[in-house]
Amino acid sequence: MNEVLDQTQAGYLMQGLNNRISQAVPARLHRYIECWMEDVELIMSPKNQGLGRDIGYLSYTAIFSFERFPFKQCSPAMVMASVMGWLMDYDEFREKFDLPDPVCDVEPEQNDTVIMTIEVELIEPLMVIEDLEGQILWDGKSWSVAPYEIWFAEHIDIRTGENPPATVSVDD
């Protein structure tokens, strides 16, 4: 799974983690890697993000299955560490929602291969943008599932009474 799918087909976090795993293992093993979503839960929690909205959260378990994994040539621990490293770098919702650590199962298959399964609980906003031709009807408008750009303030000026403005930057 290397093509970018719609968020409801495969969560953006799952796609990002799958890409990281694909970079970590030799290309010849890619045909033995499968990933999919299980236990999908929809959490209604709308939030206006300016250029788009979160209609809620998509909570799911991402399953990564590796058949015929040549553990003598490619370390399962390296794949596990790659998963943990990616989650610590890119999953901004793990701590907020107190998600459990990933679970890994390694079962012997043959003398030099194993079946390895990694399960990762993920949660991410389900993002929509206003779209006149969108198929989602909500709040009196038409919407489409799509990522949107998030703008962050790089600095702000705080004014209080007659005092001169105090500038606050990203580094403060």
Summary of the structure (lengths in Angstrom):
residues: 172
radius of gyration: 20.8
end to end distance: 41.0
largest distance: 78.0
contacts: 442
relative contact order: 0.19
helix: 20%
strand: 42%
